[in-house]
Amino acid sequence: MNFEHEFHGANLAYVLGLYEQFKKDPNSLDESTQKFFEQWKIDESGAAPLPVSNLQTVISTANLAQAIRSQGYLAADLNPLFKLPGDPSLTLAYHNLREDDLRNLSAEIVNLANGDGGNAYEAIEVLRRIYCGTIGFDYAHVHSRQERDWLHETAESGRFRDSNQDMNEVKLLERLTQVEAFETFLHRLYPGKTRFSIEGLDMLIPMLDEIIASASSSRICVILIGMAHRGRLNVLAHVLNKPYGQILAEFTDPKGRATTWDEQGWTGDVKYHMGGYRSPERNVETDLVVHMPANPSHLEQIDPVIQGMSRAANTAVDRPCAPRYFHNASFPILIHGDASFVGQGIVAETLNLSRLAGYTVSGTLHIIANNQLGFTAIDPELRSSLHASDLAVGFEMPVIHVNADDPYACIEAARTAFAYRQKFHKDFVINLIGYRRYGHNEGDEPRFTQPVMYQKIDAHPTVRQLWASRLEQDNVIPQGRADEILQGFMNQLQQENEKLDAEKSLFEPVPPPPPRGAAQKVKTAIQLKRIKELNQSLLQFPKEFPLNPKLVKFVERRLDSINKSADKLDWATAEEIAFASILQDGIAIRLTGQDTARGTFSQRHAVFYDTHTNNGYIPLQAIPQAQASFEVLNSPLSEMGAIGFEIGYNVQSPERLVIWEAQYGDFINNAQGVIDEFLVSGRAKWGLTPSLVLLLPHGNEGMGPDHSSGRIERFLALAAETNMRIAYPSTAAQYFHLLRRQALLLKSDPLPLIVFTPKGLLRHPLVASPASELTDGSWQPLMDDVEIDKPKNITSLMLCSGRIYFDLAGSELRKDTRNVAIARLEQLYPFPKDALENLIHQYPNLERLIWVQEEPLNMGAWNYLRPRLRQLTNDQLPLHYVGRPESSSPAEGSSTVYRANQQALIEQAFKFDEQAHTPSVVKERG
């Protein structure tokens, strides 16, 4: 409440009424009014403790104090290069106040946490020094009164300022000198060579030192750091302890690197993308590991990956129930760019995960390495908000803006952020405002586009120089000592360079090749007795559990599908039995995605809900046979962030089966970046061995261009060097064996698994499988035509994948065509060459091979398969295509047009002999 008028008569009665309201319910009033009344007392007669003429001054003073607390950062000295404009609400004139007015009031009106200040004026000046100095506290958007009070108390008490905690000023100078010497040496030795220098934000390294030391004292086990390339080499060298010799070897780029591609499919990556790992130091009480995974040039893609890694590190899955979560096992730190923090949507997706069940990591520390530029663009071109950190305001994350030239303020910010995270288990943002000494890279000329800024930067001393001058003025070090320290580090780097053997110093994390034939040797079948016992356990509910009436028959059908030998298991039942058996084998499962708990098509029901309380019951967490935990979550409406999270979770805990399911397969389009960078090429670039499973509902069923395609062609275009498995299973038993095989290969042959799953066919009788197919057999990459009893009569072999098979097999034309066999290619990659060769040899009179697909010519598997099939047959067997013509859209927008085209496609496939040798593809209609 802002009282900006004299209070006489009715106005005084109004204020007294507010005071009565305050006594009954303080939270019903705004914060400034609450703070005023906390200091305001009324005697028993009801008289105000101050003359009415002074009441306006008191209220205006309280409003000024509140303005400084909430808006003081707008006038703070936060920018090393430019001054901020300030805000009118921070002035005395705005509140109709004079200095004398404040000097005649008690400091209690300002309510300083540390009790400083004899009168209100002095207390206001103390507030200005705290909130308008080189550190800006941006807390007004935090809704929790408890958190807000704690944040203001820590700021005003100076609890984390250097005066209350020891800071070795000379050690800090040495650290800043080490940071600067590293960059200076590389700049001299390799002028113009890209390294994305940290210069201008040098205090980032001491801040990380402070956080890591605090984490160690708090018995945190793992620190996970995600950052882009700006300053990355310096962090690798001085936080991750990557040897100087190894970094220098990467700059020399020795010839020996060129031989590794052909040997193991290893490409490597540029030096400023690579990761690092710091093992625990010897003879320390806490085993603290610091890990910074590799990150591509797409700056913020690492964000959800780090979150997923942290969640996995914080989670124990060794018990048959939901996973157990521990707050303090890991501490994630994300270092953002100022342009990318607001500019890249994956940041907002990641921030949204911060408080979601199954995704929270008990707080992440975000540091914005703010050099006030994005490539060549300046702030007004980069964002619509005042500060680079303003995106975090909507998520109620406290923000500290800090001048990167003030080491004291930077250390205070780091300490505050760590303490808040530990106390409240929530995210915290530090906006570290500095500059960029050179261009976007060291070969870039920034003065073309920012001449005025770089005039200031050229004349601006480094933070090491500023800190050295301060220590010299305070007689902490003698004149010339700072230069001696700098020369010492330069000499050390020179010695490292002189003894460098680039070939020997270079280290690249080439992953070992998997054992040959591991996937083929896995036994995935299980006994019928085990299937029945698992199914029985899965359908046991707590006593008096009120199940939705529509689901009663669903449960009965699942029970009968195994107990009655004549019945078959549908897709969802086979999946749940597979999951239960995997848990029984001691392998934990994390299943997330869009509508995943129920299933997009109401097929799964991994969670049953009490119709009275809405409490969920998860059978896979309750079965007595399980030896590991099961987790199922509906992910937020996000693909890039959600899949990035699951990749991180999977990489951190590769022994767990991690699955993400799209609502429809085309939703994967929105995650293409993290799939390209981490899932399919992470092994070749960085030595990652992900094994994430993606379930992508796929198939043209007349529902329109969207929701029809999981983009088979894109995954096949990315498939190389055995970097993943791509499957399109057509039966429940095949899916069962595929899931079990993936789980059993997690340790011996981990690869990502891309599964194109059915939609309308989920309950199709031909998709369902008898229990005998689960108890006998294994995953089949190729399925022959079971209806062929005389192979010598076959002259045409149709090959297809997925749902088109059921249209072909169910067609009336099939009955009239005796010379055609229909085989299903269930595994698209790795290409099952041997199985196909054997199949073709079974048909001695084969005249042609026909690939049939429902996708357009330029989509689906055709362009991937065509050269492989030709090579397989040595061009001795004519190869033909039947399918839709090229199209920019995956499917028709009309169900009528779809049905007409699909029928024409089926007819064309079966009436091939009546046509020319090379059939034309189906033409679009309508």
N, C-alpha and C positions, 0 to 999 in steps of 0.2 A: 504494500500500500504506500503510495507516494503522497505525503501531506504537503501541499505546496500553497497553503493559504493560512491566514491568521485564524486562530482558534478562539472564538468567543461564543458564549451562549450555546446555541444549538450545535455549533461545531465541536465545542468541548464535550457536550453530551454525546455526540457521535463517537468521539475518541474514547470516552469512558465506556460506551457500549461495546466498542471493539475490545477494550480491556477485559470486560466481562466475558466476551466470547473467547478471548485468549485463555482465561483461567479455566474455562470448561473444555476447550479443545484447541490447543496451540496450533496444531497442524491445519486447522481450517483457515489460517491466515498465511499471507505470504511471508517469505523468510525475513525480509527487512523489518516488517512489523513485529514479527516474533522476537527478533533480537532487541528491538527497542523495548518491548514490554518486559523482556527478561530482566532489564535493568531498572524498570519503572515500578514504583510502589505507591500505594494509596493508603492513607491512614484510615482509622476506623470511622471517621466522620464522612469519608468519601471525598475529602479534599485532595487535589493533585499535589504531589510533593514539590512541584516547581510552580512558580508564577505562570499564569497563562501566557504572558508575553514571551516567556522563554521556551514554551512548548514547541513552537515552530522551529526554533534553532536546534533543539534537541533532535526532533524528528529529521530535519534536514541533514544534521550531522550523521545520524544513523544511516540515512539514505546514501550519503557520500561514502561512508565506510563500506557499505554494501556494494556500491558501484565499483570501488577500487578492488574489492575482493573478486567480483565477478567479471569486470571489464578491464582491470588494470593491465592485463597483458597487451591490450591494444596500444598502450603508450610505453611499453617496456622497451629496453635497449636490447632487442633480440637479433638484430641484423648487423653483421660486421661491416657491411658496405653502405647501407642506407638507413635513414631514420624512419620509424613508423609515424603516421600522422597523429595518432592519439585519438581521444574521444572526448566530446564536450562534457559528458556526465562525470568526468573525473576532476573537473575544475570546481573551485569554490563558487564562482559566479553562477554556474549552472544551478546551484542549490540555494542561491541568494544568501550566501554566507560570506563573512569577512574573517580575517585571521583573528581579530580581537574577540569575535564571537566564540571561536573555538577555544581560545586561551582561557576563557571564563567558564568553560565547561570541564567536568571531570573526564578523565580518560576512560572511565568505566563505560561511558556511552558507546565507545568504539569496541569494547569487549575484546581486547587483544588476548590471544591465547597465552602469550608469554608475560602479560602484565606490565609491559614496558609503557613508558609515557606518563608524565605527571598530569598533563591536561589533554584535552581532546585534540588540540592542534598537534602536539608532540606525538600523540598516538596515531593521528592521521599520517604524519610524516613517516612514522615507522612502517605503517601499512604501505606507503608509496615505495619505500626502499625494498620491501619484501615483494610486492606484486608488480612493480614497474621498473625493476632492475634488469639484470641480464638473464633472468629466468621469469617466464610468464606462466602462471597457474591458471589453466582453463578448465574449471570444474563446475560451472553453473548448470550445465546440462545433465549432471549426474542426479538422478531422481532420489536415490536413497539418502535420507537425512544422515544416517549413521556414517555412510561412506564420505559424504560431503563434509561433515564435521571433522572426521579423522583427517581428511586431506587438508583442510584449512588449519587444523591444529598443528599438523606436521610442518606446514609452511611457516606459520607464525611463531612456533616455538623454536624453529631452527634445529630441530632434532637431527636432521641429516646434513646440516651444514658443517663445514670443516672445523668450526670452533668447538664443536661437541664430539667430533670423531677425528682420530688422528689421520693426517695425510702427510706422507713423506714427500715434501716438496721437491727435494733433490732427486729422489727416485722418479717422480713424475717427469721432471726435466729430462732425465736419462731416457725414459720411455718415449717421450715426444721426440727426442733427438734420434732415437733408434728408428722411429716411424719415418721421420723426415729424411734421414740419411739413406734409408732403403730406396725411397723414391728418387732422391737426387742421384744416387749412384746408377740406378737403372737408366735414368734420363741421360746421363753422361755417356754411359757405355752403349746404350741402344737408342740413340736420339731418333725420335719420330716413330719408334716401334710401339704398337698399341699395348698399354698395360692398365688403362683406366685408373689413373692415380687417385689416391685418397686425399691428396693435398687440398686443404681448405676445410676438411672435416677430420683432421688428425686426431681429435679428441675421442673419436669413435673407439680407438684401440684401448685407451685407459678406461673408458666407460665399460667396455666388455670385460676388462680385467677386474673391475670392481664388482660387476655382476657375477662373474665366475667365482670370485673369492667368496661372495655372499652365499652363492649356491652351495659351495663346498661346506661352508659353516652350517648350512641348513640341512646337510646330509642328502642333498639331491644327487641322484646317481648319474643322470645323463643330461647334458645340455645340447640341444639341437639348434643349429643356426642355419637360417635360410637367407640368402642374399643374392643380389645380382652382381654384375661385374665391377661396379664402381667401388674401389678399395679392396676388392677381393684378394688380390695377391698379398697385400699388407696384412689382412686378417689371417690368411693362410700361414704367412711367415711368423707372425708375432702372437697370434692367439692359438692357432693349431700347431705351431712349432714345425711347420714344413721346412726342411733344411734349405738354406740359401743355395747350396750347390744344386739341388734339384730344380729350384726355380730358375737359376741361371742356365741350367742345361736345357730347359724348355724354351728359353729365349734363343739359344743357339740352334735349336731344331735339328739335331744330328741326323745324318743320313740313315742310320740304323732303324729309324722308325718306319721307313718305307717298306720293310720286308714283312711287317706283321699282318697286313691286310689279307694277303693270299693265304697265310698260314692258319689264321684263326678267325678271320672275319672281324678283326679289330681295327677300327678306324681312329679311335681316340678323339680328342677335342682340343680346342684352343686352351691355353694355360689359364685364362681368366674365367673359364667355365668349370674347371675341375674342382673336386671336393677335397676334404681333408678330414683326418681323424686323429685326435690326441688321446692317447691311452692314459690311464691313471699314473700319477707320479709314484715313485717308490717311497716307502717309509711315511706315507700319509694315512691318516685314520679313515678318511672317506675315499672310496674308489670312484672318482669323478671322471667321466668320459665326456669329451667335447667332440661333436661330430658336425661337420658342415657338408651336406651332400652336394653333388654337382648341380649346376643350374644352367639352362640354355640362355640364349640372348633374349628370349621372351621373358622379361624381367621378373614378373610376379608369379609365374607358373609354379615356382617352388613353394609358394605360401601354403596351399592346402596339403601339399606333400609333407611338409614339416609337421603340420597339425596331425595328419594321419599317423606319422611316425611316433609323435608324442603320445597319442592316444593308445597306440599299441604298447609302447613302453610302460604306460601307466596301468596296463590291464593284465590281470592274471586269468588264465583260461583252463587251469588244470583240474577244475572241479565240474561235475555234471550239473550245471545250473547256468544262470546268467553270469557273464564275466564279472570278476571282482575288480573294483577300480581303486587306485591309490593316487592321492593328490600330488605327492611329492616325489614321485619316481623320476620325472623328467621336467625340464624347463625349456620351453621353446622360445627362441628369439628370432624375429623376422626383421630384417633390415631392408627397408623399402627406398625407392627413389621418390623424390617429391612429385615428379610428373606422373609416374606410374601408379602411385598410391591412389590418386583420384581418377586417373585416366583409364585404368584397366579394370574391367568388371570383375575379374577373378578375385580382386581384393575385397570387394563388397560381399561376394559369395563366401569368402573365407571368414570375414568378420561375422557373418550371419551364423556360422557354425559354432561360435564361441560359447554359447550357452545352451546348445541343444543336447538333449540326452543322447548318449552314444557317440557324441562328437566333441564335447567339451574336453579341454585339456587343463582345466583349472587355472587358466590365465596364460596369455602370451604377452611377452614384451615386444612391442613394435617400436622400432627406431627408424624414423624417416631421415635418411641421409640427404638433407635438403641443401642442394647447391644452387638453387634458384634458377635452374635451367633444365630443359628437357631437349636434348639434341641442340637445336639452335633456337628453340622457342622459349619465350619468357612467360612469367606467371600469368599475365592477362590472356595469353594465348592457350594456356594449359588447363585452366579451371575457372569455374564460375564462383568459387568460394574464396574467402579472404585468405585462409591458411591451407596449406597442403594437407593438413591433418583433419580438416573439417568433416570428412566422410565418417570419421570415428564418432563424431558427436551424436549422430543418429542411433548409435549402438550404446550410448551412455558410457563410453570409455573415457576415463580421465586423460587429459592431455597436458603435458608440460612442453612449452616452447622454450628453447634455450639457445643462447648465443654460443656458437662453437669456439669462439675466441676466449671464453672464460672457463678455465678448468674447474674452478670451485663450483660454479653453477652446473657444469656438466656432471660432476661427480654427485652433487646433491640430487640432480634429476635421476641419475641411475639408482641411487640408494632409495629414493622415494618410490620409484617404480617397482623395484624388487620387493620392498616392504609391503606395498599395497597388494601386489599379486599374491604374496604369501598369506596375507591376512584375509583377503576377500576372495581369492581364487578367481580373479577376473582379469581381463586384458587391460593393458596400460599402454599409452602412446607417448613417445618422446619425439618432438619435432626439433631435430638438431639442425640449426640454421647456420650454414657456412657459405662456402663458395667453391668454385671449381678453378683450380690454378691454371689448367690448360683447357683445350677444347674438349668436345665430346670424347675424342681420343687424342693421343699425343701428336698425331699427324694432322690434326684439324686446326684451322685458324679461326678462333672465336671472334676476333676483332672485325671480321667482315660483317657480323650481325649484331654484336654487342660492344661497340667501341667504347661507350661511356663506362659500362660495367668493368671492362677490362683495363681501362685507365686506372680505376680504383684498385683493382686486383693487383696490377703491376706495382703499384705504390704501397700495397698493404703488406705489413710484416707477417711472417708465419706465426702460428700460435706458439711454436717453440721459441721464436725470438721474443715474442711478447712476454712469455712466462720467464724466460731468462732475464730479461730486463727488470721484471718485477722482483725476482729473487736478488738481483744485484742491488737494486734500490733498497731492499729490505736487509741488505748485508747478510743474506743467507749463503750466497756464494761470492767469491771474489771476482773482480773484473777479469775476463778472459777465460774463466773456467768453462763457460758454456761452449766456447769454440774448441777447447781441448776435448770435451766430451764428443762433440760432433766429429772431430778429426779421428778420434779413436774408433768410432763406428765405421767411418769411411775406410779406415785402414783394415778393419776386420773384413769388410765386404771385398776389398781389393785382394786380400789374402785368399778368400774363398774362390775368387775368380781365377787367381793364378794357379791354384792347384786343381782346377776343374777338369775332370774327365767326363765330357758330356755323355758319352755312350754309357759309362758306368753309373753316372749320377741319375740318369733318367729312370724314373719308375712309372710304369703304366699298369693299372689294375686289370690286366687281361684275365677274364674269367676262364677257369678250366673247362675244357669241353666235357659234355655229359658222356657217360658210358654208352657205347653203341648198343642199340637194341633194347634200351631200358624200358621204353614205352610198350614194346611188344611182349615183354616178359611178365608184365604186371597181371596178376590174377584178380579179376574183379567180381567173379561170380560168388554167391554166398548160398548156404544151404536153405532149403525151404523151411525147415524148422526155425531157423533164425529169422527169416522173413515174417513168418506168422507171429512169432513172439514179439518182434518189434512193432508190427502192425497193431497187435492187441494192446501193447503198452501205449502206443500213440493215441489210441481211442478211449483211454481211461480218463475220465474227468473227475474233478473233486466232487465230493458229495453235495447234492442239491445245487449243482451248478446250472443256472437257468440258461440253456442254450437257445439261440434263435431258432424258432420252429422250422424255418426253411432249411436250416443246416442239419436237422435231425436225419433226414433222408440221405443227405450228403455223407454223414458219418456212417450210416448203415450200409451204404453202397461200398464205401472203402473197406468195411469189415468183410462184406460178402465177396469182394473182388479177389480175396486171397483164400478165404475159407471154403468157397465153392469152386471146385476145380474147373468148372465150365466157364467161369467168368474170367475177365482179363483186367489187368491193372492199367488205369489210365495214366496220362502223363504226370499229373500232380501226385498221384499215389506212388508211382515209381520214384519220383524225385524225393518224396518224404522218406521212403524206405532207404534210399541211397544216403540221405543226410543222416538218418538214424544209425545206419551201419558204419558210417564214417566216424560219428561220435563214439560209437562202440569201439572202434579201432584206436581211440585216444587222440583223434585229430579234431581240434576246435574249428568251428565254422562261424564266420561273420557274413551274414546275408543282408545287404542293404539295397535300396533302390526306390523307384517311384511306384507307390502302391504295392510295395513288395510284401508286406505282412499279409494282406488279403490276396494279392495277385491282381493285375490289371483286369483280368477276365474272370474274376471270382473263382479261380481254380485252385488256389493254394491253401488259404486259410491256415497259415502258420500260427496265427493268433486267433483265439476264440474269445469273444467278449461277453461278459456277464450282462444280461439284458436289464438287470436292475441297477447295477453299480457302474457299468462300463469298464470294470476292471478286466484286464486281459489275462488269458491263460495260454501258455505256450507249451504244448505237449513235448516238443523236442528239448525243453529245459527240465522236464519232469520225468522222463523215462528212466527206469532204474539201470538200464544197460549202458547208458552213456558214461564215458570216461573222460570227457572234456566238455567245455561249455559251448553253448549255442547262443547266438545273438542275431535277432532279426529287427531291422529298423526301416521305417519309411524315411528315405532321405528327403532333404528339402528340395524344392523345385529348382534344381541346379544340376548341371551336368559337368562343366569344367571343374568347379570346386569340389563337387561330390566325388567324382572319379579321381581327381588328384589326391583327395584325402585317402581313398581306398588304395591307391597305388602306394602312398606313403605307409599306410598301415601294413600292407602286404610286404613291402621291402624291409620294414623293421622287424616283422615277425613272419618270416617265410614258411615257418612250420604250420601255420594256420591256413585253412582254406577260406579265401576271401572272395566274395562274389558280389558284383553289382549288376542290377537288372534295370533296364530301361522300361519305361511304360510302353513305348513303341520303339522299334529299332532306330528310326531316324532321329531320335533324340540324341543319339551319339554324335550327330553333326556338331553339336554345341561344345563338345569336348575334344575336338580333333587335335587341338594344340598339345594337350598333355598326353594324349595317346601317341602322337608322332614323336614327341621329345622324350618321354619317360618310358612308356610301355613297350614300344616296338624298336626303338633305337638306343635305349639306355644301356643295353648290354654292349653294343658295339662302341659306344662313345665313352662310357664311364664304368663298365664292368658290373652294372646292376643285373640282378637275376629275378625280375618280377615274375609272379605266377598268378596274377589276378585273373578271375573269370568274369567275362562280360556276357550277359544273357540279353540277346537282342531280338525281340519279336519281329518276324519278317514274313512277308508274303503279300502278294497282290490279291486282295479279296474284294475289290470294287469299292474301297472306302476312300479313294482319292489319292492324290500325289503324296500327301503327308501320311505318315503311319503305315506306309506300304513297304518301305525298304530300309533295312539296316545297313545298306551300302556295302554289300559283299565286295564290290569291285575295289573300293578304297582299301579295305584290309588286305585284299590279295595284291594290290599294287605295293603295299608296304612289306609284304612277306618276302624275306630273304635270309639266307644264312641260318635257317632253322631258328628264327627269332620268336615264333609263336605257333600255336595250333589253331586252325580254323575248321569248324565243323558245322554241318547242317543236318543233324540227326532227324530221322523220320519216324522213329518208333519210341515208345516209352522205355523199352528195354535198352535200346541204343543209348538213350539219354542217361539211364541208370549207370550203365557201364562207363560212359564218358565221364560222369561226375566222380565215380569211384577211382577211375584211372588217374584223373587229375590230382585227387587227394593223395593217392599212394605214390605219386611221382614228385611230391613237393620237395623231398630231400635229395632224391637221386637225379632228377631231370626236370627242374622247374622251368616252365615256359608259360607265358600268358595263353589263355584259352578263350577264343572268341566263338560263341555258340549262337547260331541263328535258330530261334525257337518258334514254334507254331503259335497261331492265334486262334482262328476259327477251328483248327484241327485238334485242339487240345482234348476234345471229347469224342473225336472221330473213332469209330470202331476199328478201323484199320491201323490207327496210331497206337491203340492199346495193345498190350503184350501179355501173354500168359505168364504166370509165375515161373514156369519152366525156363523161360528165356533169361530170367535173372539168375537162376541156379546153375545154368549151363551156358558156356560160351563166354564171350568177351566183346570188347568194342570191335566193330567191323568197319574199316574205312571204306569198304565197297560192298554193297549188297546185291547179289545176283537175283535174277528173276526166278522166283520159287515155282512158278507155274509152267516152266518149260520142262517137258519130259523127253523131248527129242531135239537135242542141240543141233543135229545135222540139218534140221529143217530151217534153221534161222539164217536169214540173209541180211537182216537189218538189226543192228544193236542200237537201241536208244539209250543214251546216258542222260541223267538228269539229277537234280538235287532238290530236296525239300518238297514243298506242297504240290508242285506241278506233277509229281509222281502220282498222287492220288486222283488227279483229274485224268491222267493217262490210264491208270489202272482201272478206274471206275467207268471209263467210257464204254458205250455200247459197241464202238468200233473195235475194241480190243477182242471181243468174241469172234469177230469175223476176220481177224488178221492172225494167221497162224505162223507167219514167217518173221515176226518181230519179237525181240526180247527187250525188256525194260529193266535196266540196272540203275541202282541209286549210288551216286558218289556222295558218301556221307562225310568223308574227310577231304576238304579242299586243299589244305596245306598242313603239313608237308604232303606233297603230291604222292598218292599211293601207286607209284609206277609198277612195282612188282605185282600188286594185286590186279591191276588193270591188264597187264600182260597175260597173266594167268587166265583172266576172264575171257579175253579175246581168243586165246588159244582153245578155249572150250567150244567155240563155235567154228568148226572147220570150213564151213561154206559161207562165211560172212562176206558180204559184198560192200557194205557201207557202214559207217559209224555216224550216228546222228546225235548232235547235242541239242537238247530241248530245254529251253528256259522260258519263264514268263516275264523276266526282266527285259528291258530294251537291249538292243544289240550292243550298245556302248556301256552297258551296266551288267550286273550279275557276274558270272564266272567265265563267260565265253572268251573274252580277250586274254585272260590269264591261261585258260585251258588250251586254246587253239594251237600255240606252238608246241606245247607239251604232248598233246595228242598226236600231232603230226610227227614229232620226233619218235614217239612211242611206236607208231606204225611204219616208220621209215617212208612215209608218203606212199606206201603200197596200198593202203586202204582209203578210199574216198571218205573225206570228212565233210559233214554238212551241218548247217545251223538252221534250227527252226525256233522262231521266237519273234518278239516284237521288233520293229525297226528302230533305228537310232532315235533318241528322244532327249530333249533337255530336261524333261520331267519324268520321274520314276513310274508314274502310273496315270491312268485316265481319271478324269474328274467325275465321270458318270458311271454309275453301276450298270446301266443298260449297255453303254459302249464297252465296258469291261467284259460283260458276259458274252457279247457278240465276238469280240476279239479273242477271248479265251477259247470259245468254241471253234473259231476258225483256226486257231493255233493247233488245237488237238486234232482237228480233221486233217490239217496239213501234215502233221507228224505221221498219222496212220495211212494216209493216202499217198505216201511219198512215191511209191512205185508207179502211180498213175500220172506223175508229173515229170517234168524235166529233171535231169540228174542233179541240178543245183536249184533247189526250191527258193522262191522269193520269200522274203520274210512277210509276216502279217502286216497288212496296212492298217493304219489308224482309220477309224470310221467316225463320222459325226463331226 
